[in-house]
């Protein structure tokens, strides 16, 4: 499992002061103290400005936010973690520069939430000194971020399943009670035998004609789709996502040595490859 620590992502010097009231204007108009002109953050900011790209911003708390300085999906992105001051001093912003140079899924799924978690420790209205103390702390520097995101990092663990000899009413009950769109059918050794979707249930329970009440006594094995291709835990998220698109499915079974361990869903894929940093909501 490949990881990097936040300290490996911080451009030197790591902490600087912005003298303008707007962080973005400080970057593009020379309002940052103690940063050489060839600093990675300033270079990236000039590139965004020349490209006339509007940088994405995300708030982590009342006084801490991020500015995304990546021009496109192939550029290394940079964040400005900022802390507005109390307005009584000329310098309104202090911050640290985090250079990610990471694949977009690693940024969206791991770096963003990690920074949000750390920002939450400063409180909603932190003192600048408190924020700087956190930024320079071992807790911040040693925070590990996944680099090469695989299916195993983001799968939803197997919680509900059904066995092949389960009667139709049990399948229906579980789907309705738990709000499941699909449910796996597994064997005694947890091997994946098939998958049942809501459409499969409906196709076998709707009456053939108006007023008809006749129903067959079906089992899970009678209605499940048997030709189910899964992905492995070690497969890259990008490759698995392409498989999902090619098969036109919303969820892919994840298997380990032939045994079902969970599912990859399209919501996770969308969040991972979103253009703007997506921060997972707090539990």
Helices and strands as residue ranges (DSSP letters): E 3-5, G 6-9, E 10-18, H 23-28, E 32-33, H 40-50, E 56-59, E 64-68, E 78-84, E 93-99, H 104-106, I 107-111, H 112-120, H 128-135, H 138-141, E 144-146, H 151-154, E 156-157, E 161-163, H 168-178, E 182-186, E 192-197, H 198-205, H 220-223, E 231-232, H 237-247, E 251-256, E 259-265, H 266-272
